[in-house]
Each structure stands twice: as C-alpha cells, then as structure tokens.
Amino acid sequence: MTILHKLLMVFIIAIVMLFTSCSTDDDNNTPSINYTTAENLLTDINFQGYAIITKNGNDLVRQGFGLANENTALPQDYELAYRIGSVSKTLTAAAIVQLKRDGYIDSFNHTLDEFDPEFPLGNQISIAQLLSHQSGIPDYQFVVQDAAAQGNFFDEEDIYEVIIEIITENGLNFTPGEGKQYSNSNYLIGALLVEELTNMSYHEYIQQNILNPLQMTNTYRGTDHINSNTHAEGYNNGNVNSVYPMNLAFGAGDFSSTPKDMETWTNAVKTNWFTTAEKDEIFAQDVPSGYVDFGLGWFTTQEGNTTLYWHGGDIDGYWSMIGFVPEYNATIVLLSNQQDDSGEQRNTIIQQLLTNEFN
C-alpha cells in the first residue's frame, strides 16, 4: 500500500461538509455590535487588511487597517497584492461561462464523461453541478495537504488522480443534484476542463478573457513565496504564515490580487460582464430570507428584501470576500492578511452590514 493510499484511507473521514445550501447562517457566536459607521465596525472587530464598502455610489470605507508587513511597517494599500483564496472560484466559474460564449460547450448540462469517459460516475455529474457544489465529489484538500506536508509533491493532474481514487474507493458523498456540499475538487476539475477544451493553460485563458479586457493588471497565479515588497505578508495569531504550495489550490484558490483589481472585477460582475440571461443561470434564485444558497461560482444571501451576491476565501495567512448588493448599488471588497479559521470576521461583517447598513 502506497503512502498516498494510506493517507486516503485515513483521511477520507475528514472530508466534511463546509457549507450547506438552504440552511440559516449560524451566527450564534457572532458578537453583538452597535456601530455608527462601517469603519467603526471593522475597527471594533480588529479587521486587518484593506476594505472597500460602497453604497449608492458613495464610499463608506476605503482604507487599510493595521499593517501589511509588521517587520517593514508596510501599510495596507489599494494596489498591494493579497492572496484571495476561494474568491478565485469566481474567476474559474467565469472562465467556464466564457467557454460557452466561445463555443467550446453549448450547455452547462454537459456531463463529465463527455470529457473523460473514465471518470467514475461521470455520466451523472454535470458542469452546472460542479460549479454549484451539487456534484457530490469529495473535497481533496484535507488528503492532499496532509500528504504534501509529508513531502509528497502534487500538480493538478496528480490531484485529479487522487480525486478519482477517492471516488473509486468511497463513492460520491451524495447523488449528484440531490444535495449541496462545498468542495474544492469541483473547481480543480473545472479548471482542468478549461485547459482540455482550449489547449491553453487555465491561467492564460483567464488572463486573455477576463484580466486583460478589464485591465486587471495585478491579478495573477499566486507564488509559493510572496514578494514582500508588492504583496501583503500573511499572519496567523501574530506569526508570519505566507508560505503555501499554490499548486494545491489550482483552479480553486490560487490567485493573488489587489483591492483595486477586485473592485474592478466585482463592479464588472455587478454591471455587465455577464448578460442578463447568464446572470439568471449563475446566481441562485428565490432564496428565502435568512438563508444562503450556492450559484455557479457565487453565493446568494437573502435578508428581507436585500440580496447579497458574494464569495469568500480562506488560505493560510489570509481571508477575503467580494460581493455586491444590487438594491443599494453596493460593492464590498475585503482582503485580509490575518488568518481567520472560523470565518467569524466575515460572518460578522455580512450580518452587520445586512442588518444595519443595507436594509
């Protein structure tokens, strides 16, 4: 039995549900905060990073909090890079939409067996189910990260084989389309699909079709070791935590970007990067008040008559969030260089903004 096989058997039980569709947010541990401004809210929760929050065309917050590098006293900055983690999934999903525009696919209902006849149960799993986390494919992250920590190297093709082995030995977590479970595997497969159909690298396809047209000049595949002159240092409980094997996050969380570029991207999605017909497919519809649901690369949170479309990201040393509220022409960009394993800061900000600012 190989080292990887042993790790698969031991850690398959660690592949757990990270988010559940159509369940109320668990805010029982969210502190009660009375704030007069959004800036006051971020200060009260000790947010560290750069924040942009706009409402009806006006800035509520546009500033840095804390330091980007405590050793050099580098300030947080609008044009400084941060790892964005799973916010990268919004770019992967947009690349899949671009595949359809370019004629590589004619529907999000294509199943995986059409691209890889050997993929286990691939005839049951559609592209739409990948992007909306309805595939039932287990998350590779726990297995691969642990194996990598033991000195094993994985590129995206290796991880794809790990995913196949997990499914072959343990099956899917649920019948595709009958549940929703957040899984990084979905987006690694989506990124590989981009490469297979276009004969281009995943990152180059995004560069040509999203980043260049929008002049997002400082969004790029993250490096294992950051450049501390142009990139915020990541921290976890006050300790530097900026080294990460970015190949493990292929398609699911491997981009770095700046607040400036993320504002550009969020505003593009909010306005006209997607057509009206595309938006109807991408964003989850008819979400009850107080609930969150998956769309194709974006979450929908509904609070009363207010809708927040968003995605968050977490990666060693960093957390992030981008989103927009159409009813208030609002844009939210939060790039933090302080790890928040529980997601408490992001949850608090969402709850407080929807309760007190956008209502």
ZADOKE-644746 format. One line per field, with one value per residue (C-alpha): residue number from 1; residue in one letter; x, y, z. Coordinates in steps of 0.02 Angstrom, whole numbers, padded with zeros to 5 digits, always signed. Layout:
! ZADOKE-644746
num NUM;...
residuo A;...
x X;...
y Y;...
z Z;...
//
This chain:
! ZADOKE-644746
num 1;2;3;4;5;6;7;8;9;10;11;12;13;14;15;16;17;18;19;20;21;22;23;24;25;26;27;28;29;30;31;32;33;34;35;36;37;38;39;40;41;42;43;44;45;46;47;48;49;50;51;52;53;54;55;56;57;58;59;60;61;62;63;64;65;66;67;68;69;70;71;72;73;74;75;76;77;78;79;80;81;82;83;84;85;86;87;88;89;90;91;92;93;94;95;96;97;98;99;100;101;102;103;104;105;106;107;108;109;110;111;112;113;114;115;116;117;118;119;120;121;122;123;124;125;126;127;128;129;130;131;132;133;134;135;136;137;138;139;140;141;142;143;144;145;146;147;148;149;150;151;152;153;154;155;156;157;158;159;160;161;162;163;164;165;166;167;168;169;170;171;172;173;174;175;176;177;178;179;180;181;182;183;184;185;186;187;188;189;190;191;192;193;194;195;196;197;198;199;200;201;202;203;204;205;206;207;208;209;210;211;212;213;214;215;216;217;218;219;220;221;222;223;224;225;226;227;228;229;230;231;232;233;234;235;236;237;238;239;240;241;242;243;244;245;246;247;248;249;250;251;252;253;254;255;256;257;258;259;260;261;262;263;264;265;266;267;268;269;270;271;272;273;274;275;276;277;278;279;280;281;282;283;284;285;286;287;288;289;290;291;292;293;294;295;296;297;298;299;300;301;302;303;304;305;306;307;308;309;310;311;312;313;314;315;316;317;318;319;320;321;322;323;324;325;326;327;328;329;330;331;332;333;334;335;336;337;338;339;340;341;342;343;344;345;346;347;348;349;350;351;352;353;354;355;356;357;358;359
residuo M;T;I;L;H;K;L;L;M;V;F;I;I;A;I;V;M;L;F;T;S;C;S;T;D;D;D;N;N;T;P;S;I;N;Y;T;T;A;E;N;L;L;T;D;I;N;F;Q;G;Y;A;I;I;T;K;N;G;N;D;L;V;R;Q;G;F;G;L;A;N;E;N;T;A;L;P;Q;D;Y;E;L;A;Y;R;I;G;S;V;S;K;T;L;T;A;A;A;I;V;Q;L;K;R;D;G;Y;I;D;S;F;N;H;T;L;D;E;F;D;P;E;F;P;L;G;N;Q;I;S;I;A;Q;L;L;S;H;Q;S;G;I;P;D;Y;Q;F;V;V;Q;D;A;A;A;Q;G;N;F;F;D;E;E;D;I;Y;E;V;I;I;E;I;I;T;E;N;G;L;N;F;T;P;G;E;G;K;Q;Y;S;N;S;N;Y;L;I;G;A;L;L;V;E;E;L;T;N;M;S;Y;H;E;Y;I;Q;Q;N;I;L;N;P;L;Q;M;T;N;T;Y;R;G;T;D;H;I;N;S;N;T;H;A;E;G;Y;N;N;G;N;V;N;S;V;Y;P;M;N;L;A;F;G;A;G;D;F;S;S;T;P;K;D;M;E;T;W;T;N;A;V;K;T;N;W;F;T;T;A;E;K;D;E;I;F;A;Q;D;V;P;S;G;Y;V;D;F;G;L;G;W;F;T;T;Q;E;G;N;T;T;L;Y;W;H;G;G;D;I;D;G;Y;W;S;M;I;G;F;V;P;E;Y;N;A;T;I;V;L;L;S;N;Q;Q;D;D;S;G;E;Q;R;N;T;I;I;Q;Q;L;L;T;N;E;F;N
x +00000;+00073;+00092;-00041;-00160;-00139;-00172;-00327;-00396;-00357;-00414;-00567;-00670;-00605;-00691;-00838;-00972;-00906;-01062;-01242;-01366;-01531;-01485;-01487;-01321;-01253;-01225;-01248;-01067;-01067;-01041;-01174;-01100;-01176;-01081;-01109;-01006;-00938;-00764;-00811;-00873;-00707;-00609;-00715;-00686;-00500;-00504;-00330;-00313;-00390;-00577;-00691;-00876;-00982;-01167;-01265;-01104;-01026;-00883;-00924;-00749;-00597;-00443;-00318;-00321;-00162;-00002;+00033;+00203;+00243;+00432;+00445;+00294;+00223;+00048;-00105;-00135;-00264;-00134;-00047;-00071;-00156;-00194;-00380;-00406;-00575;-00627;-00526;-00676;-00772;-00639;-00646;-00835;-00823;-00697;-00825;-00955;-00827;-00808;-00992;-00976;-00829;-00925;-00821;-00978;-01159;-01233;-01185;-01277;-01134;-01080;-00902;-00899;-00910;-00736;-00662;-00752;-00652;-00710;-00808;-00994;-00953;-01115;-01209;-01112;-01143;-01038;-01177;-01170;-00982;-00996;-01141;-01065;-01202;-01087;-01060;-00874;-00773;-00651;-00470;-00397;-00376;-00298;-00178;-00122;-00075;+00018;+00108;+00161;+00242;+00350;+00243;+00227;+00061;+00022;-00156;-00152;-00094;-00235;-00359;-00300;-00321;-00500;-00534;-00458;-00563;-00723;-00674;-00643;-00777;-00904;-00983;-01041;-01218;-01312;-01273;-01409;-01484;-01375;-01253;-01082;-00937;-00791;-00630;-00624;-00764;-00661;-00497;-00593;-00672;-00500;-00435;-00587;-00538;-00366;-00430;-00555;-00450;-00274;-00222;-00169;-00308;-00221;-00186;-00368;-00423;-00287;-00346;-00533;-00554;-00400;-00337;-00505;-00539;-00359;-00339;-00150;-00110;-00210;-00104;-00070;-00001;+00177;+00228;+00334;+00267;+00365;+00360;+00384;+00225;+00122;+00050;+00129;+00007;-00013;-00093;-00107;+00033;+00151;+00205;+00111;+00144;+00221;+00097;+00113;-00002;-00010;-00126;-00254;-00259;-00424;-00497;-00396;-00227;-00242;-00169;-00247;-00261;-00409;-00408;-00424;-00553;-00658;-00646;-00699;-00842;-00909;-00896;-00999;-01121;-01149;-01124;-00986;-01124;-01278;-01450;-01477;-01310;-01348;-01511;-01407;-01263;-01348;-01459;-01639;-01784;-01677;-01785;-01746;-01612;-01538;-01386;-01376;-01246;-01248;-01120;-00967;-01064;-01165;-01332;-01378;-01553;-01600;-01776;-01786;-01597;-01492;-01304;-01207;-01035;-00892;-00765;-00592;-00478;-00298;-00153;-00121;-00264;-00452;-00553;-00726;-00801;-00984;-01118;-01295;-01394;-01532;-01404;-01281;-01159;-00987;-00890;-00706;-00616;-00438;-00361;-00185;-00239;-00298;-00474;-00503;-00680;-00738;-00804;-00748;-00826;-00988;-00996;-00969;-01102;-01228;-01197;-01200;-01359;-01442;-01386;-01325;-01417;-01595
y +00000;+00170;+00317;+00410;+00262;+00250;+00436;+00421;+00283;+00378;+00549;+00513;+00529;+00707;+00761;+00850;+00972;+01150;+01242;+01183;+01256;+01325;+01325;+01477;+01558;+01503;+01670;+01614;+01653;+01819;+01961;+02094;+02256;+02428;+02533;+02704;+02679;+02534;+02594;+02582;+02404;+02350;+02434;+02352;+02176;+02211;+02186;+02185;+02216;+02330;+02362;+02442;+02461;+02573;+02617;+02710;+02766;+02833;+02762;+02701;+02631;+02638;+02614;+02496;+02430;+02376;+02337;+02234;+02189;+02210;+02195;+02331;+02434;+02419;+02493;+02408;+02479;+02485;+02421;+02294;+02108;+01986;+01801;+01788;+01601;+01538;+01706;+01633;+01521;+01669;+01681;+01494;+01499;+01649;+01553;+01412;+01541;+01604;+01426;+01430;+01601;+01537;+01383;+01254;+01196;+01231;+01200;+01186;+01020;+00927;+00783;+00739;+00575;+00677;+00744;+00596;+00431;+00352;+00474;+00370;+00408;+00548;+00517;+00580;+00742;+00900;+01057;+01154;+01033;+01059;+01248;+01246;+01113;+00988;+00854;+00751;+00742;+00736;+00876;+00829;+00966;+00875;+00722;+00813;+00948;+00817;+00712;+00868;+00907;+00734;+00784;+00723;+00839;+00856;+00950;+00971;+00809;+00715;+00791;+00742;+00562;+00574;+00633;+00486;+00365;+00436;+00415;+00242;+00180;+00275;+00337;+00509;+00596;+00602;+00576;+00723;+00854;+00789;+00887;+01032;+01021;+01140;+01051;+01120;+00967;+01040;+01190;+01099;+00989;+01145;+01224;+01065;+01066;+01241;+01176;+01021;+01113;+01266;+01192;+01342;+01350;+01390;+01548;+01608;+01584;+01690;+01817;+01838;+01835;+01921;+02006;+02092;+02160;+02231;+02293;+02193;+02204;+02144;+01983;+01829;+01649;+01660;+01607;+01489;+01628;+01805;+01958;+02059;+02223;+02205;+02079;+02085;+01964;+01837;+01809;+01683;+01734;+01858;+01736;+01752;+01624;+01663;+01506;+01394;+01266;+01354;+01204;+01126;+01264;+01251;+01319;+01328;+01463;+01502;+01685;+01840;+02009;+02187;+02282;+02387;+02236;+02151;+02310;+02312;+02129;+02147;+02302;+02214;+02067;+02186;+02277;+02198;+02067;+01936;+01956;+01955;+01777;+01722;+01801;+01702;+01543;+01597;+01671;+01564;+01625;+01632;+01613;+01634;+01774;+01724;+01590;+01567;+01461;+01416;+01479;+01449;+01524;+01643;+01631;+01717;+01777;+01847;+01958;+02027;+02116;+02135;+02016;+01996;+01904;+01858;+01736;+01717;+01643;+01570;+01517;+01508;+01684;+01769;+01784;+01877;+01922;+02010;+02046;+02167;+02218;+02272;+02359;+02483;+02484;+02423;+02345;+02252;+02204;+02138;+02072;+02025;+01966;+01893;+01712;+01686;+01498;+01512;+01640;+01742;+01910;+01882;+01817;+01965;+02091;+02012;+02003;+02181;+02259;+02170;+02210;+02390;+02463;+02378;+02355
z +00000;-00050;+00069;-00028;-00021;+00168;+00185;+00079;+00190;+00350;+00298;+00192;+00350;+00368;+00207;+00284;+00234;+00243;+00188;+00171;+00049;+00111;+00295;+00405;+00445;+00613;+00695;+00874;+00911;+00819;+00942;+00958;+00894;+00891;+00766;+00691;+00533;+00432;+00478;+00661;+00632;+00555;+00693;+00829;+00762;+00737;+00549;+00472;+00287;+00155;+00145;+00016;+00054;-00056;-00052;-00187;-00269;-00109;-00008;+00167;+00187;+00075;+00182;+00259;+00437;+00526;+00433;+00278;+00346;+00530;+00505;+00373;+00429;+00252;+00254;+00182;+00010;-00130;-00254;-00141;-00178;-00059;-00078;-00113;-00087;-00145;-00216;-00361;-00392;-00462;-00598;-00633;-00648;-00765;-00871;-00890;-00944;-01071;-01137;-01180;-01262;-01365;-01421;-01329;-01241;-01283;-01111;-00928;-00930;-01014;-00903;-00856;-00951;-01112;-01074;-00979;-01010;-00868;-00734;-00606;-00612;-00734;-00830;-00676;-00646;-00748;-00764;-00678;-00531;-00518;-00511;-00387;-00274;-00313;-00384;-00227;-00267;-00104;-00066;-00099;+00010;+00175;+00094;-00019;+00103;+00231;+00103;+00040;+00218;+00220;+00072;-00074;-00225;-00317;-00475;-00538;-00635;-00481;-00380;-00516;-00498;-00308;-00334;-00449;-00323;-00182;-00284;-00344;-00167;-00072;-00198;-00204;-00047;-00117;-00279;-00395;-00390;-00228;-00107;-00096;-00017;-00039;-00122;-00195;-00308;-00414;-00463;-00493;-00616;-00693;-00719;-00800;-00913;-00972;-01018;-01107;-01215;-01259;-01269;-01165;-00985;-00863;-00806;-00983;-01032;-00884;-00925;-01104;-01073;-00904;-00837;-00995;-01054;-00880;-00860;-00701;-00713;-00537;-00529;-00556;-00508;-00333;-00293;-00154;-00077;-00085;-00139;+00022;-00074;-00176;-00077;+00099;+00221;+00292;+00479;+00594;+00777;+00755;+00669;+00488;+00382;+00199;+00126;+00036;-00107;-00229;-00345;-00215;-00245;-00435;-00500;-00326;-00239;-00318;-00366;-00285;-00320;-00261;-00187;-00345;-00460;-00350;-00350;-00540;-00550;-00426;-00515;-00683;-00619;-00537;-00701;-00872;-00877;-00876;-00984;-00904;-00966;-00895;-00727;-00719;-00732;-00621;-00469;-00357;-00369;-00245;-00089;+00068;+00188;+00314;+00201;+00090;-00068;-00199;-00376;-00513;-00427;-00315;-00155;-00133;+00041;+00064;+00211;+00197;+00030;+00018;-00087;-00066;-00202;-00140;-00120;+00019;+00026;+00159;+00135;+00257;+00324;+00231;+00211;+00081;+00022;-00128;-00154;-00208;-00158;-00312;-00213;-00144;-00288;-00156;-00179;-00044;-00057;+00097;+00082;+00248;+00289;+00456;+00453;+00521;+00531;+00597;+00470;+00615;+00548;+00377;+00453;+00573;+00434;+00323;+00464;+00524;+00351;+00300;+00466;+00492;+00327;+00186;+00247
//
